[in-house]
Amino acid sequence: MTKTTAKTAAPATKKTAKAAATGTPESPTKVTKTAKPAAKVTQASAPTAESVVPESKVSKNMPTTATKVDSKLANAWKSKSGAQLTEQELLAMPDAEYMNDKQLEFFRTRLEALKDDLLSNAGETTEHLREETSIVPDPADRATIEEEHALELRTRDRERKLLKKISQAITRIESGDYGFCDETGEPIGLGRLLARPTATLSIEAQQRRELKQKMFGD
């Protein structure tokens, strides 16, 4: 029985010695096979170089919607008449086109519309005053009506002065002086003219004039 035990143990001893000499584990093939699928999954999930668009190409070759809208707005004046332009389209025009024919037409149309409104209001005021010329027996009612008439007359007086300024502005459009400061000759600016079409001074010149009036009076 001792000889049989020695023979059966001998092969195991030779395999163990061989593995120790070569420095490899007894079952390296099994470990390698189980590690390969993980590597394949990693390669499949990673994006390829062809599918990635460089950031520089996106910014240069793919304009945003805002850029397209601004470009369209800036060129809208080329296909429209001055009377058809909106305020946004007018402001989007390049500085080199300041007070060109279309801008002058835009402001002429606006001034004439404002003039027509003022004349219409003046006619309504005159008609209103005629209707209320009857004698009112109640002193309180009569005082209220007179106060309303005085307020309307003051309003019409301001509008009369504005009508004069509008006529002068239209005259400046015809002479080619509209849009430029009377004191400095510099552009008044589209923003100021949109807010006050009858302006004859730039903001800086207007501020200097108001300061002088405060210091020295009219």
Secondary structure in CASP SS format (residue, H / E / C, confidence):
PFRMAT SS
TARGET T0000
AUTHOR 0000-0000-0000
METHOD secondary structure of the structure
MODEL  1
M C 1.00
T H 1.00
K H 1.00
T H 1.00
T H 1.00
A H 1.00
K H 1.00
T H 1.00
A H 1.00
A H 1.00
P H 1.00
A H 1.00
T H 1.00
K H 1.00
K H 1.00
T H 1.00
A H 1.00
K H 1.00
A H 1.00
A H 1.00
A H 1.00
T H 1.00
G C 1.00
T C 1.00
P C 1.00
E C 1.00
S C 1.00
P H 1.00
T H 1.00
K H 1.00
V H 1.00
T H 1.00
K H 1.00
T H 1.00
A H 1.00
K H 1.00
P H 1.00
A H 1.00
A H 1.00
K H 1.00
V H 1.00
T H 1.00
Q H 1.00
A H 1.00
S H 1.00
A C 1.00
P C 1.00
T C 1.00
A C 1.00
E C 1.00
S C 1.00
V C 1.00
V C 1.00
P C 1.00
E H 1.00
S H 1.00
K H 1.00
V H 1.00
S H 1.00
K H 1.00
N H 1.00
M C 1.00
P C 1.00
T C 1.00
T H 1.00
A H 1.00
T H 1.00
K H 1.00
V H 1.00
D H 1.00
S H 1.00
K H 1.00
L H 1.00
A H 1.00
N C 1.00
A H 1.00
W H 1.00
K H 1.00
S H 1.00
K C 1.00
S C 1.00
G H 1.00
A H 1.00
Q H 1.00
L C 1.00
T C 1.00
E H 1.00
Q H 1.00
E H 1.00
L H 1.00
L H 1.00
A C 1.00
M C 1.00
P C 1.00
D H 1.00
A H 1.00
E H 1.00
Y C 1.00
M C 1.00
N C 1.00
D H 1.00
K H 1.00
Q H 1.00
L H 1.00
E H 1.00
F H 1.00
F H 1.00
R H 1.00
T H 1.00
R H 1.00
L H 1.00
E H 1.00
A H 1.00
L H 1.00
K H 1.00
D H 1.00
D H 1.00
L H 1.00
L H 1.00
S H 1.00
N H 1.00
A H 1.00
G H 1.00
E H 1.00
T H 1.00
T H 1.00
E H 1.00
H H 1.00
L H 1.00
R H 1.00
E H 1.00
E C 1.00
T C 1.00
S C 1.00
I C 1.00
V C 1.00
P C 1.00
D C 1.00
P H 1.00
A H 1.00
D H 1.00
R H 1.00
A H 1.00
T H 1.00
I H 1.00
E H 1.00
E H 1.00
E H 1.00
H H 1.00
A H 1.00
L H 1.00
E H 1.00
L H 1.00
R H 1.00
T H 1.00
R H 1.00
D H 1.00
R H 1.00
E H 1.00
R H 1.00
K H 1.00
L H 1.00
L H 1.00
K H 1.00
K H 1.00
I H 1.00
S H 1.00
Q H 1.00
A H 1.00
I H 1.00
T H 1.00
R H 1.00
I H 1.00
E H 1.00
S H 1.00
G C 1.00
D C 1.00
Y C 1.00
G C 1.00
F E 1.00
C C 1.00
D C 1.00
E C 1.00
T C 1.00
G C 1.00
E C 1.00
P E 1.00
I C 1.00
G C 1.00
L H 1.00
G H 1.00
R H 1.00
L H 1.00
L H 1.00
A H 1.00
R C 1.00
P C 1.00
T C 1.00
A C 1.00
T C 1.00
L C 1.00
S C 1.00
I H 1.00
E H 1.00
A H 1.00
Q H 1.00
Q H 1.00
R H 1.00
R H 1.00
E H 1.00
L H 1.00
K H 1.00
Q H 1.00
K H 1.00
M H 1.00
F H 1.00
G C 1.00
D C 1.00
END
